Amino acid sequence: MSEYIQSAKAGIESLEYIDDLLREYLLFRGFKDTLATFERDLEQDHDKGFDANKIVDELLALARELRIEELLEYWRYLSYRFFSHLSPKYHRTTKMFEKRLLRLYLVSAVNLGKRDDIRAFMDNHGRALGQQGGDWIPWLGIEYLEDPGSRAEFEAYFSDEWYSSLRSALTDFIQTVFPAMAVPRILLFDKERRECETLRRKVKLYEEHLRGETRITTGPEVSGPVDLVEDHIGGVEAAT
């Protein structure tokens, strides 16, 4: 992991600390209206504080609750906000996850017995999906099947293992996206502050170590041979 990515990751992890600093600053300056707007925007934060788990929870909930338009809108937001800035080699990965979320929607609709929702989805998106060909073709007729989950081509999608795998893989993917972002300098403030504190602690320990060595090398004086002879002579002269 490059130094920049490490710095960006540390900055993202410091969001709550930076948010608190901004609150203090806005209060100090008396910008109450700005603070109220800031708090309102935080409540509507589509980025979820750059928490991959929260973003994935939101995506999966939208799919399982059959809120398809909200799901598509949120995915478009994430694509524009984050995925579009990735290297072209990741475009195929983002399309794969989009496809899996749509299939989770269809599986959820089947499980809930919402064939009308499936029909509406196919009316709105079936043509575009059909033009992609490949493994989408069997899905176009899923609303007419009595028990899709028992058929070989759909069975895996109805399993808990597939759902768990989707959650885990999507979370891992989004977690790798955030550190690759270009972050504002203010997000690096806390990282630099912590590095300075660590450096000060190291300097203090080093100084204490040096003082300890100095005490050892400059301890109590020990009489040498010459001093002992002089003391002996002085004692003899005093006795005579």
Order of alpha helices (4+ residues) and beta strands (2+ residues): alpha-alpha-alpha-alpha-alpha-alpha-alpha-alpha-alpha-alpha
